[in-house]
């Protein structure tokens, strides 16, 4: 039996830049950092010679796994993905003090896709972009 959703993996162009965002801005905790230069990654993903730096971050029960590939270098397609497209379209974070976070993220210059919307009474949602253009959802529930 499959027991739970374990983590979400995200390819990034610059691990330090992504760590500054997910650790320092979002507030995630670094669990593990690893560099793999042997054939383990290549055997798992089916790309000969693949090498990667990996960081696991935790927030609550959620784990985000960041990959920066040194071989081969990835192509950033995040800004080409629309929310109506198939595949992974956003990473959602539950927040309290929704409007405070929105103001803070605007102040530091993050790009918002649209405006904060109250979907239901006391349920607020907004979408913004992370360091590589990946879409981040902030949501506050009562």
N, C-alpha and C positions, 0 to 999 in steps of 0.2 A: 504494500500500500504506500502511495506517495503521502508523506506526512505534512509537509508545509512548503511554502515558497521560501527558498533559502536566501537568495540574494538577487540583485540586478547587476549585470555587468555593463560597464560603459567604457568604450574606447575614447581616449583623450589624446590631444596633440601635445600637451605639455603638462606633465604630472604635477610639477610644482605649482603652476597656475591653477590647476583644478583643485589641488589640496588647499590653496589659499581660499578658494571659494567654498568648498564643501566642509572643510574643517573650521576655517576662521569666520566665514560669513554665516553658513548654515548652522554650524556648531556640532558637526559630527566628530566622533572620537576615532582616532587611528587605532585599528586592532593589529594590523600586520603590514609589513612592507617586504617585498621579495623581488629579486631580479632573477629571471630564468634565461640562461644562455645555452643550456643543453637542449636535447631534442624533445623534452616533455610537452611543451606548448605545441610544437610542430605536429607531434603525433596526435594530440587531442583535436586541434582545429583543422588539420589537413593542409597546412601551408608549409612546405619544406623550408627549413632554415629560420622559422619564426622565432623571435626573441622578444621578451617583454619585461617591463617593470610593472609590478602589481601592488596595489594598496587596497586593503579592506578597511572600510569605514563603517561605524555603527551609530545609529540614532534610534533610541527606543529598542524595538525588536527588529528593526530593518537594517539590512547590510547592503552597502553599495560597494561594488568591486570595480576599481579603476584600472584600466590597462593602457600603458603607453608602449606601443610597439616600436622597437628600434630597427627591426627587420621583419617584414617589410614595413616601411612607413605607411600609415593608413591615409585614406582620402577622407576629408571632412565633408560629409553630406548632410549634416544636421540641419543646416539652414534651408535645405531643399525640401525637408520633410514638413508636410502640412498636417495639421491635426486631423484632417479627414482621410489621410493616407493609411495604408495597411502597414502593420509592423509596430514596433515600440514608438509611441508618439509623445509621451511625457513621463516624468518622474514626479510623483506626488508627495508632498510633505504636509503633515497636519500641524497647524500652529495655533497658539493662543495669541491674543493681542494682534490680530490680523492687520489692522490699520497701522499699527506701530511698525510692523515688519515691512509693509508696503512702503511707508514713508522712508524707512531706513534704506531699503533697496533702491528707491528712486534717488535718494541723496547720494549714494555711492555710484550712481550712473548705470545701474543694470537696465537692460532693454526689456520692456514689457510688450507682450503681444497685443494686449487690449487693456481694458479697464477692469478694476475690481467690480464684481457683480454679486449681489445677494440672490442666490439661486432659490432658496427657501428662507423662511424666517430664521435669522441668525446663522445661516450657512453662507459664508463668503468664499469666493474663489477668484483667483487671478493667475495668469500665466506669464512667465518671464523666461529669459534665456540665460543659460549657464555659460561658462567660459568658452566652450566650443560650439555654442549655438544650440545645444540641447535644450529642450523645453522643460521647465520646472513649473509644477503647479503648487501653489500655496492654498490651503483650504482650512477654514475654521468652522468647526461645528459646535453647537451648544453643549 
